Amino acid sequence: MAASIRQPSSKMNRIAYFLLLLLTAQGLWANDPEAEIPFQIINEHIFFKLSVNGGEPLDFVFDTGAAGNVMDEQTAKVLGLEMNGSQVVQGASGSTSIERTTGHEMQVEGIDLRGIDFMVMDLGHLADEDAPIDGIVGASILNRYTVELNYDEHVIKLYKKRTYEPDESWEKQRMSLQGFGIPIVSATITLPSGETLEGPYLVDTGAATTVKFNTPFVNGNGLIDKMGKHYAYSSQTLSKTATDEVSKLSSYEVFGHKFEDFAVRLSQGTRGVSALTQVDGILGLSILKRFNTVYDYYNQVMYLQPSKYYEERFHINHDGMKIEKKNGAFEVTAVFDGSVAEEQGIKNGDIILSLDGDSDFTRHSFHHYIEKAQKAVSIQLRREGKVITLSLEPRSML
């Protein structure tokens, strides 16, 4: 006897259809952001606006490497924030004690974050005349939301925790927050000899560089000698001036993607984050911006897809100078040994007024203009009250 098959009733069909719609809608709602925050990339930092305690919008940097919040001391004075003590903070090149203010609120695009603390310090060494920095935030947002950094749209999207569901266009990457509260991922470098070294790297959108290798990793593997041509580069960190070596890396593979022949920094610092043995170095924005990225701290995963910056050319210094913008012009703060700038007699303290008659540059576009020039660049500068014109033929430092 053949078994009879009972057909579902129309009522059951309606219920099943309703449940399907509900599940589909839940998937859509899961990827509906709570807020969309516009940002700009200036001098390889992510700038966006937020308010503190309901005040006027301020210029903050979004930094995945910031486990705590930082506010510029002048901004804190203008806001009238009361200091509640101090704490020791570990910076790139050492630790230092800085003041702390607690119990504040941050407002950004309709989102109100409460119970916010700030470490207060002078951020002038990170800022630029074109891009002053009122503060830095990272983990206080990343711990509360699943966060998408969309470099195609220049928007930070905040999603509810635990509900984000990526579509097939996103590549999944495991990451760890253990030890630092900052994402750590694995990457592999290839040296000119063909030797490969795999290890962990901090994911740091606040680092205006490609990759910076920590001192124990550099010295333990003899990287300065193995990587060939290099030059010294000094920068101001949280607690002091640090000097790194800059060299060119053959290749760096991360997130399943390989990048080749670009400048990296080799730390020589003996304190702070740069002296850690737990990670081989930090991965900075000059590579990270090549991927639209979702940071899911709850599940300790990242989702990535190539952004419009994926094919962007890596930049290498072709002028041999370090500069800072002051009063609309650029002051030379360092001239690298063996560079074309040194050959042309450019000196520390020179004020560069124009390149080929143009003065409308940011710090980064200044270097990029010289790098891309197909001919000698006419540089007008002021030294001890006199205006001097020099001709500089671009030449790679590496």
GIFEN-V691430 format. One record per pair of residues at least 24 apart in sequence whose C-alpha atoms are under 7 Angstrom apart, sorted by the first residue. I is the first residue (numbers start at 1). J is the second residue. Records with the same first field share a line. If there is no record, write none. Layout:
I=J + J
This chain:
27=165
30=163 + 164 + 165
31=159 + 164 + 165
32=159
33=157 + 158 + 159
34=158 + 159 + 160
35=109 + 157 + 158
36=109 + 155 + 156 + 157 + 158
37=109 + 155 + 156 + 157
38=154 + 155 + 156
39=154 + 155
40=154
42=131
43=363 + 364
44=208 + 285 + 286
45=206 + 208
50=106 + 107 + 108
51=106 + 107 + 108
52=105 + 106 + 107
53=104 + 105 + 106
54=107
58=134
59=133 + 134 + 135
60=133 + 134 + 135 + 136
61=135 + 136 + 137
62=136 + 137 + 138 + 206
63=136 + 137 + 138 + 204 + 205 + 206
64=138 + 139 + 182 + 203 + 204 + 205 + 206
65=138 + 182 + 203 + 204 + 205 + 206
66=137 + 138 + 139
67=138 + 139 + 181 + 182
68=137 + 139 + 140
69=117 + 118 + 119 + 136 + 137 + 138
70=118 + 119 + 120 + 135 + 136 + 137
71=118 + 119 + 120 + 121 + 134 + 135 + 136
72=120 + 121 + 122 + 123 + 134 + 135
73=120 + 121 + 122
75=134
90=272 + 273
91=238 + 239 + 272 + 273
92=237 + 238 + 272 + 273 + 274
93=237 + 239 + 242 + 269 + 271 + 272 + 273 + 274
94=239 + 271 + 272
95=239 + 272
96=239
125=236
128=325
129=325 + 326
130=362
142=297
143=297
146=295 + 296 + 297
147=294 + 295 + 296
148=293 + 294 + 295
149=292 + 293 + 294
150=292 + 293
151=289 + 292 + 307
152=307 + 308
161=298
162=298
169=305
170=303 + 304 + 305
171=303 + 304 + 305
172=301 + 302 + 303 + 304
173=255 + 301 + 302 + 303
174=300 + 301 + 302
175=300 + 301 + 302
176=300
177=300
186=254
187=253 + 254
188=252 + 253 + 254
189=251 + 252 + 253
190=250 + 251 + 252
191=227 + 249 + 250
192=227 + 250
199=280
200=279 + 280
201=279 + 280 + 281 + 282 + 283
202=281 + 282 + 283
203=282 + 283 + 284
204=282 + 283 + 284 + 285
205=284 + 285 + 288
206=284 + 285
207=284 + 285
208=284 + 285 + 286
209=284 + 285 + 286
210=264 + 283 + 284 + 285 + 286 + 287
211=264 + 265 + 282 + 283 + 284
212=264 + 265 + 266 + 267 + 281 + 282 + 283
213=265 + 266 + 267 + 280 + 281 + 282
214=266 + 267 + 274 + 275 + 276 + 280 + 281
215=267 + 268 + 269 + 270 + 274 + 275
216=275 + 277
217=280
218=266
229=398
230=398
242=269
243=268
244=268
247=398
248=398
262=314
263=316
316=396
317=367 + 371 + 396 + 397
318=370 + 371 + 394 + 395 + 396 + 397
319=370 + 394 + 395
320=397
324=363
325=363
329=353
339=397
340=392 + 395
344=392
350=381 + 382 + 383
351=381 + 382 + 383
352=380 + 381 + 382
353=380 + 381
354=379 + 380
355=379 + 380
370=394
